[in-house]
Amino acid sequence: MFEDAPPSAGAVRALAQQLLHWANHLTVQPEIGSAMSEEDRHDLLLNLALVAREVRRLRAGLFPGAPFANPAWDVMLDLFIQEMNGFRTSLDHLSLGGELPAITIYECVDALVGLGLIERTSDRFDHRVFWLSLSVRGRQGMFELLERSAEYARPGPRRAPARDVDATAA
C-alpha cells in the first residue's frame, strides 16, 4: 500500500543535492597532464590505450576482411600497454598473440626499429630471444598522442586542435 506513495519533499531535495554535487564534480575536471596526479595520468593513458585496442578488435569483428588494419600501430599500442602494466615483451610473445601473422609482426618491428620508435635487444642468456621496448622517442610520442586524444574525450567546451600552419602558403 505504501510502495506507490510519492517520496517526501526532503528525499527529493536530498536526491537533487546529490545529483547537483555529482554534476559539479563531473564538470570541474583538471586539465590533462597539469593538475592530475602521476597515478591518475598513468591510469588515464593506459585506459585510452586499452580502449584503442578494444576498438580495433571490435572493428575487425564487425567488418571482417575489411582492410582497416594497421599492424605497425598495433605493435606500438601493444608494447605501450605491456610497458604501462610493468611487463617486458619479447618478439616471440608479441608474434604468438595470434591476432597478426608472425611475419607481419617481424616486418613491423624491423620498420619501427628503423624509425627509432622501438628498441630490440637480445636476451643476455638466450640469444634467440629478443626483448622489445619503446624507445624514448616512441614512448614520448605515445604519451603525447594519448594525452592529446584525451582532450577530445573531455566533456565541455573543447579547444580547437592545434595545427601547423605553413606561413608560405598564405
C-alpha positions, 0 to 999 in steps of 0.5 A: 500500500505504501510502495506507490506513495510519492517520496517526501519533499526532503528525499527529493531535495536530498536526491537533487543535492546529490545529483547537483554535487555529482554534476559539479564534480563531473564538470570541474575536471583538471586539465590533462597532464597539469593538475592530475596526479602521476597515478591518475595520468598513468591510469588515464593513458593506459585506459585510452590505450586499452580502449584503442585496442578494444576498438580495433578488435571490435572493428575487425569483428564487425567488418571482417576482411575489411582492410582497416588494419594497421599492424605497425600501430598495433605493435606500438599500442601493444608494447605501450600497454605491456610497458604501462602494466610493468611487463617486458615483451619479447618478439616471440610473445608479441608474434604468438598473440595470434591476432597478426601473422608472425611475419607481419609482426617481424616486418613491423618491428624491423620498420619501427626499429628503423624509425627509432620508435622501438628498441630490440635487444637480445636476451643476455642468456638466450640469444634467440630471444629478443626483448622489445621496448619503446624507445624514448622517442616512441614512448614520448610520442605515445604519451603525447598522442594519448594525452592529446586524444584525451582532450577530445574525450573531455566533456565541455567546451573543447579547444580547437586542435592545434595545427601547423600552419605553413606561413608560405602558403598564405 
